[in-house]
Amino acid sequence: MTLAGKTLFITGASRGIGKAIALRAARDGARIAVLGKTETPHPQLPGTIHSAAAEIEAAGGQALPLAVDVRDDAAIANAVKATVDRFGGIDILVNNASAINLTGTLSTPMKRFDLMMSVNMRATFACSQACIPWLKRAGNPHILNLSPPPSLDPKWFQHHVAYTMSKMGMSFCVLGMSPELRGDGIAVNALWPRTLIATAALSMLGPGIAPELGRKPDIVADAAHIILCRDSRATSGNFFIDDEVLASEGITDLSSYAVTPGATSFLPDLFLEPPG
């Protein structure tokens, strides 16, 4: 399984899960459009589109760093054009960019509500819309959304209704686009982690979040790699969980992904029932 020669258009690729997916593809020799807002170092979040691009090229891939606010349709269109001009097309879209605010209704400023809806749900739709004409020309095209299995269970909404709506909106894109694009051979799937994933952005959520009880972004990247290498005409409309994807390929020893070496207990991610 390889992504050699494939062009990936990845949003939120300057750090965290987006960068991990890019680096895994880079080891195959893939070409990656690195979309993100961070051009200069952030005081709290490490990494920029340029530092990520340097890591991608050091890992064996080709990188095109693109400063893009995914809330801006024109910026998305320009990024798609720049990617096609540089690499000749687009084979894979990874909708990874995300904004999070785990607050209740009265504690969620409308500015933050709009940010989550725009970056999570709207940008997923907008980037898909912009990339689909090029994906139709690709040999094994995929859209992969970093979003959870869709659910209408109130327990996932009641404590942070705005964030949940925005993430479920990404998943609803999979529900609709997968049958819509099946005739074009474009796979549309979602991927979500079983456990908390330790990223720099996680530390900004405040107390109560314990990255040491999570796993590294590499587990999501390895699962994404498996999905994106599969036949797009036979792999669409799925809501994948990272450890289940790995298990389907015979990978059951997940110890290397633990943030804390030797850990056997992890915090479950949102929107999934704890195992057992």
N, C-alpha and C positions, 0 to 999 in steps of 0.2 A: 504494500500500500504506500503510495507516494503522492505528494502534491507538487512534484518537480515540474517546473514550467507553468504552473497555475498562477493566476493573478487573483489575489485576495484584496477586497475592499473592506477594511475593518474600522469600525467607529470606536472611539474610546480606546485607542491602541497605544497610548503613551505610557500606560502602566497597568498593573493588575492583570485581570483575566484577559483583556484584549491583547496586551503585550505578550502574555504567555502563549496565546493561540498563534500570534504572529511568529514568535521565536520557534515554536514547534514546526510551523510550516517552512520557516527559513532553513531549518536543518535539512529539509528535502530539496532546497534550492528554489523555493517559491518566490514570487514577486509580490510585494505587499505595499498597498497604499495605506499609510499610517495616518489616520484621521484623529485629530484631537484639538483642544483649545490651547493647550499649554505649549507656548513657544519658548518661554524663558522660565527658569526654575521657580517653582512655587514655594513659598515659605514653609508650608506644611506637608505638601505632597511631592515626593521625589519623582523625577522623570519628566521629560519633555518629548515632543514628537521627534526632535532631532537626536536626543540620546537614545530613544527607542529605535530609530532608524539605524543608528550606528551599531547597536547590539544585533539588529536583524542582519546587517551586512557582515558582521563578524561571525555570525552563526552560519553563513553560507547563502543567505538570500539576497534579493535586491529590494531596496526600500525607496519609497517616495513619501517624504513627510509632508503632510498637508494640514495647514492651520484652518480648521473648519468648525464653525458653530452649527451643529446639526439642526438648530431651530431655524436656520436661514436656508430657504429653498434654493436661492441663487448660489449660495456657497456650496451646497451639495452638488448642484449641476456643474459648477466649475470644477469641483473635485473629481467628478466622474469624467469630465472631459480631459482633465490633466492626467488621470490614470490611463485612459484609453490612448491618449497621445504618447505617453511614455511606454506603456506595456502592450498596446495593441488590442486590448479588450478587458473584460472582467469575467472571471469564472465563478467567483464565490463572493457573496456578501455576508459579512458577520455583523449583525446589529447588536453590538455590545454596550455602546454608550448608555449610561444610566444615571439618574439623579434619585437620591433617596432622602426621605424625611419621615421618620417613624412617629408621627404625631396624630393626635385625634383631631376631630373636626374643628373645635374651637381653638386649637393650638397650631393650626396650619394656616399661615398667611397666604392670601391668594397669589402673591408673587411666587411663593414656593409651590403652590398647587400648579400654577401655570408652567413652572419650570419642569416639574415631574411629568406632566402631561405632554409637554413639548419634546423633552429629551427622550422619554421612554416610548410612549405610544406614537406620537406624531412623527418623530424622526424615523422610527422603524418603518412606518408606512411610506414616508417621503423618500428615504434611501432605497427602499425596495422599488418604488415607482421609478426612480431615476436609473436604477441599475438593470431593471428587467429587460429593456431593449437590447442590452449587451449580453445579459445572461442567456437570452434566446439564441444567441450565436455561438455559445460555448459548448464544448463537448460533453461536459458532465457538471452542469450548473447547480449550485446550491445557494439557498438563503438559510442562514442559521441565526435564530433569535435567542439571546440569553434571557429566557423567561420561563416561568413555572408552568406546570400542568394547570390548565384552566379549572377554576372551581368557583362555585357560587355559595360555598359554605360561609355563613356569616362570621365564623370565628377568625377567618383570615382577613376580614374587612374591619371588624369592630374597633380595633385599636389604632389603625392607620389606614383609614378608608381611601384617602387620596393616593397614597403610594400603591396600595393594592390594586386600585382601579387602573393605574398607569401600567403596572406590570401585567395584569390580566389582559389589558388592551394589546400588548405585544403578542400575547399568546393567542388572542382572538385573530390576529393577523395570520397566524399559522393555520387556524381553523378555516379561514376563508381563502387565503391565497394558495394553500396546497391543492385543493381541487381546481381552483381557477387556473393554475399554471401547469397542471399535470399534463395537459396536451402538448405543452411546450417542452416537456422533459425537465422542468425546473423543480428541484426538491425544495420544499419549505418545511423546516423542522425547528423545534425548540430544544434547548439544553439547559438543565438546571442542576446545581450541586446538591448532593445529599446532605452535606454538612456545611457549616460555616466555612467560608473561604477567607483566609487572612490576607487582606489587601491593605494598602496604605489608606484608602478612603474609609475603610472600616473603623480605623482608629479615631476618625473625626466624628463618629456618632455619639461619643461620650461614654460615661461609665456604664458598666453592665455588659459591655461587649468584651469578650475574652478571646483575642486572636490565638492565644496559645492552645485553645480548645478547638481549633479549626484545622483545616488542611490547606496546603499550598495551591496557588492557582494552576500549577502544573497538572493536577488531576483533571481539571476542566479542559485544559488545552489538549491533553492526550485523548480524552473522550471526543472532543471536537474533531481532532485529526481523523479518528476512526470514522466518524459520521461523514466527514467531507470527502473521504476516499471511497465511500460506497457509491453504488450505481444510483444516480439521481432519479431514474425512472422507477426504481424499486424501493426507494427510501424517502417517503414524503408523508407529511401529516402526523409526525410522531412528536411526542413530548418526552424526550430522553432524560434520564437521570444519569449523572456521570459514572457512578460505580456500576450501574447496570450495563452501560455501554462497554466498560472495561471487562466486566465479567463475561459478556457475550463473545469476547475475543480471548477468553481463558486467563484474563489478568485478575486475580483475586487477592494477591498480596499487595495491600495498599499502604504498607508501613512507611514506604519512602515518601509518601505525600504528607505525612503528619508534620505539623509545625513543631510539636514537641516530640523528640525522638522517643519511641517506645509507647506513645500514647495509644490507648485502646478505646477511650471514650471521647466523643466529639459532640459539640453542640449542633443540633440539627438546623438546617437553614429554614427560612420562612417558607410557608405554603406546603410543607411536607410533614406527614406524620412521622414521629420518631419510630425507628425500627423496633419490632417486638411488641 
